[in-house]
Amino acid sequence: QVQLVESGGGLVQPGGSLRLSCAASGSIFGINVMGWYRQAPGKERELVANITGFRSKRYADSVKGRFTISRDNAQNTVYLQMNSLKPEDTAVYYCNLKYGVSWSPLSTWGQGTQVTVSS
């Protein structure tokens, strides 16, 4: 059974920075795409950024130039460095892992971590 454990959320002032971490454990095979999604109150969950095992990255337009996703393959850990945070970045951030076969991947979610950007 694959599990994800997140850490690093909290309260930060506008313009500040936070770093989220997510460690995966269990039987991970095949493709290995780790990513971060977020869900603000009253809104749908949206992709923030993801990174493949070959470190190919994708970002939402709203975070390009401010957020950086990275991973440590040896530790099966993904990081999200968030800089120049804005109040609209406030949301619950969820780690996601897609693994298995590319045409029908399995998907596992973390428990979520709250990020609040407010003065």
C-alpha positions as a Markdown table, in Angstrom:
| # | Residue | x | y | z |
|---|---|---|---|---|
| 1 | Gln | 0.0 | 0.0 | 0.0 |
| 2 | Val | 1.4 | 3.4 | -1.0 |
| 3 | Gln | 1.2 | 6.2 | 1.5 |
| 4 | Leu | 2.1 | 9.9 | 1.3 |
| 5 | Val | 3.1 | 12.0 | 4.3 |
| 6 | Glu | 3.1 | 15.8 | 3.8 |
| 7 | Ser | 4.6 | 18.5 | 5.9 |
| 8 | Gly | 5.5 | 22.2 | 5.8 |
| 9 | Gly | 2.2 | 24.2 | 5.6 |
| 10 | Gly | 1.4 | 27.1 | 7.8 |
| 11 | Leu | 0.6 | 30.8 | 8.0 |
| 12 | Val | 2.8 | 33.3 | 6.2 |
| 13 | Gln | 2.6 | 36.9 | 5.3 |
| 14 | Pro | 2.1 | 38.1 | 1.7 |
| 15 | Gly | 5.5 | 38.0 | -0.1 |
| 16 | Gly | 6.8 | 35.3 | 2.2 |
| 17 | Ser | 8.0 | 31.8 | 1.5 |
| 18 | Leu | 7.1 | 28.2 | 2.5 |
| 19 | Arg | 8.4 | 24.8 | 1.6 |
| 20 | Leu | 6.2 | 21.8 | 1.4 |
| 21 | Ser | 7.5 | 18.2 | 1.5 |
| 22 | Cys | 5.8 | 14.9 | 0.7 |
| 23 | Ala | 7.4 | 11.5 | 1.3 |
| 24 | Ala | 6.1 | 8.4 | -0.4 |
| 25 | Ser | 6.4 | 4.9 | 0.9 |
| 26 | Gly | 5.2 | 1.5 | -0.3 |
| 27 | Ser | 5.3 | -0.5 | -3.5 |
| 28 | Ile | 5.7 | 2.1 | -6.2 |
| 29 | Phe | 6.2 | 0.8 | -9.7 |
| 30 | Gly | 6.0 | 1.9 | -13.3 |
| 31 | Ile | 5.6 | 5.6 | -14.0 |
| 32 | Asn | 6.2 | 7.8 | -11.0 |
| 33 | Val | 4.7 | 11.3 | -11.3 |
| 34 | Met | 4.6 | 13.3 | -8.1 |
| 35 | Gly | 2.7 | 16.6 | -7.8 |
| 36 | Trp | 1.0 | 19.1 | -5.7 |
| 37 | Tyr | -2.7 | 20.2 | -6.0 |
| 38 | Arg | -4.6 | 22.7 | -4.0 |
| 39 | Gln | -8.1 | 23.4 | -3.1 |
| 40 | Ala | -9.4 | 26.7 | -1.8 |
| 41 | Pro | -12.8 | 27.0 | -0.1 |
| 42 | Gly | -15.6 | 26.9 | -2.7 |
| 43 | Lys | -13.3 | 26.0 | -5.5 |
| 44 | Glu | -12.3 | 22.8 | -7.3 |
| 45 | Arg | -9.0 | 21.1 | -6.7 |
| 46 | Glu | -6.4 | 22.3 | -9.2 |
| 47 | Leu | -3.0 | 21.2 | -10.3 |
| 48 | Val | -0.2 | 23.4 | -8.9 |
| 49 | Ala | 2.8 | 21.6 | -10.3 |
| 50 | Asn | 4.0 | 18.1 | -11.0 |
| 51 | Ile | 7.3 | 16.4 | -11.8 |
| 52 | Thr | 8.1 | 13.0 | -13.4 |
| 53 | Gly | 10.8 | 10.6 | -12.4 |
| 54 | Phe | 12.9 | 12.1 | -15.2 |
| 55 | Arg | 12.3 | 15.5 | -13.6 |
| 56 | Ser | 10.1 | 16.9 | -16.3 |
| 57 | Lys | 8.1 | 19.6 | -14.7 |
| 58 | Arg | 4.8 | 21.3 | -15.3 |
| 59 | Tyr | 3.4 | 24.3 | -13.5 |
| 60 | Ala | 0.0 | 26.1 | -13.3 |
| 61 | Asp | 0.3 | 29.5 | -15.0 |
| 62 | Ser | -0.7 | 31.2 | -11.7 |
| 63 | Val | 2.5 | 29.9 | -9.9 |
| 64 | Lys | 5.1 | 30.1 | -12.7 |
| 65 | Gly | 8.1 | 32.0 | -11.7 |
| 66 | Arg | 7.2 | 31.9 | -8.0 |
| 67 | Phe | 6.9 | 28.1 | -7.1 |
| 68 | Thr | 9.5 | 25.5 | -7.8 |
| 69 | Ile | 8.9 | 21.7 | -7.7 |
| 70 | Ser | 11.8 | 19.3 | -7.1 |
| 71 | Arg | 12.2 | 15.7 | -6.1 |
| 72 | Asp | 14.7 | 13.3 | -4.5 |
| 73 | Asn | 14.2 | 10.0 | -6.2 |
| 74 | Ala | 16.3 | 8.1 | -3.7 |
| 75 | Gln | 14.0 | 9.2 | -0.9 |
| 76 | Asn | 10.8 | 9.2 | -3.0 |
| 77 | Thr | 10.2 | 12.7 | -1.8 |
| 78 | Val | 8.8 | 15.7 | -3.6 |
| 79 | Tyr | 9.2 | 19.4 | -2.5 |
| 80 | Leu | 7.4 | 22.5 | -3.4 |
| 81 | Gln | 9.3 | 25.8 | -2.7 |
| 82 | Met | 6.7 | 28.6 | -2.7 |
| 83 | Asn | 8.1 | 32.2 | -2.9 |
| 84 | Ser | 6.4 | 35.5 | -3.3 |
| 85 | Leu | 3.2 | 34.1 | -1.8 |
| 86 | Lys | -0.1 | 35.8 | -2.4 |
| 87 | Pro | -3.4 | 35.7 | -0.5 |
| 88 | Glu | -4.9 | 33.9 | -3.4 |
| 89 | Asp | -2.4 | 31.0 | -2.8 |
| 90 | Thr | -4.3 | 30.2 | 0.4 |
| 91 | Ala | -5.6 | 26.7 | 0.1 |
| 92 | Val | -5.2 | 23.1 | 1.3 |
| 93 | Tyr | -2.3 | 21.7 | -0.6 |
| 94 | Tyr | -2.4 | 18.0 | -1.4 |
| 95 | Cys | 0.4 | 15.8 | -2.6 |
| 96 | Asn | -0.4 | 13.3 | -5.3 |
| 97 | Leu | 1.5 | 10.3 | -6.7 |
| 98 | Lys | 0.6 | 8.6 | -10.0 |
| 99 | Tyr | 2.3 | 5.3 | -10.5 |
| 100 | Gly | 1.8 | 2.0 | -12.4 |
| 101 | Val | 1.1 | 1.8 | -16.1 |
| 102 | Ser | 0.9 | 5.0 | -18.1 |
| 103 | Trp | -2.5 | 4.2 | -19.8 |
| 104 | Ser | -4.2 | 3.6 | -16.5 |
| 105 | Pro | -2.2 | 4.9 | -13.6 |
| 106 | Leu | -2.9 | 4.4 | -10.0 |
| 107 | Ser | -3.3 | 7.5 | -7.9 |
| 108 | Thr | -2.7 | 8.2 | -4.2 |
| 109 | Trp | -3.3 | 11.4 | -2.2 |
| 110 | Gly | -1.8 | 12.8 | 0.9 |
| 111 | Gln | -3.9 | 14.1 | 3.8 |
| 112 | Gly | -3.5 | 17.7 | 2.8 |
| 113 | Thr | -1.7 | 20.6 | 4.5 |
| 114 | Gln | -3.1 | 24.1 | 5.0 |
| 115 | Val | -1.3 | 27.1 | 3.6 |
| 116 | Thr | -2.6 | 30.5 | 4.6 |
| 117 | Val | -1.2 | 33.7 | 3.2 |
| 118 | Ser | -2.4 | 36.7 | 5.2 |
| 119 | Ser | -1.2 | 39.8 | 7.0 |
